[in-house]
């Protein structure tokens, strides 16, 4: 999702930390962001909650219909949002301004 199409640069997935990962434990890098359900937090970042919602829907549609893989634990602790790293606000996936939370999420950067 994050490397192709309209969402390129808008969705990020935390990197796997191989040295701390085993057959039973997946360890990923920590990513900063606000919960996708934190409307006040999104507004503090200067983001439109409606745009974030639209991008999140696009990201899940791309996972299901284009990639064939889907995030199976999409609770608010695993889907975080941040401004794109490039500093502009526009549709994106994880690559530009999204964050995956805690231990296995993906995120949307706006």
N, C-alpha and C positions, 0 to 999 in steps of 0.2 A: 504494500500500500504506500509506503513512504518513498519508494524510489521511482515510481512511474505515474503517469497520468496527471490529472488535475490536482491530486493531493500531494504530489511530490514536494517535499520540503515542509509539509504541514503536519505530518504524523511521525512521532518518534517512538521507538521501542528501546527501553534500556538495554545496554550491552550485557551479555552474559559474562560473569567473572568465573572463568574456567578453573582457576586454582581453588575456588571455594564451592564448586559445583560437583555433584556426584550423581549416581543413578537415582538417588532418593531426594536430593536437595538441589534446587535451582536457585542460584544466587545471581542477582542482577545489580547493576549500578543504581545508585540513588538519584532520583530526578526531582527537582523543585517544581512546584506548581500549586494551584489552588484546585479544590475539588470542583468537578464539573457541575455540582449542585449548589455551589457557593455563589449565589447571584451577586451579593455585595462584593465579594472578592473579585469576581470577574469585572464588575464595574470599576473597582479601584484600579484594576489594570488597564482601564480604558477600553474594555472589550464589550461588545454587544452580546448579551446572553442568547439572543435569537440566532445570531451568526454562529456562535459556538455550537448551538444545538444542530444547526443545519450541517456544519462541518462534521460533527460527530456522526450524524446519520449517513453522510457521504462516506465517511471512513468505514463504518460497519457494512454499508452496501458494497463497497469495493472489496472488503475482506471476503464477504460471502459470495458475491457474484463474479468477481474478477480473479481473486487469488485462490479461493477455495479453502482458506484457513480463516478461522474466526477466534477472536478473544473470547474465551468461555467463562471469564469471571469479571464482567464489566461493571462491578459496583463502584460507587463514587471514590473509594479509596484507591482504586486501580486505574482510574481515568482522571488525570490531572491536566490542567490547562495553564499555559503561560504565553506571554507575547512571543512572537517569532524572534529568533536570535538576531535577525537582520534589522529588527526594530520597526518594521512596518506592520500594519494590520491588514491582513487579507486572508482569503481561504488558505488553509494549509493542513498538513498532517503533522507527524511528529518531528520531522527533520528540521523545521524552522523554528517552532516555538511551542512544541508540545512536550509533555513530560509523562513518563510512566511512573506510577507511584509505588512506593513501598517495596513490592516484591514481584512485580510481574505485569504491570499494566502497560498501557500505551497511552498516548495523550495527543491532544490537539493543540497546536500552536496557532494563535491568531495574530 
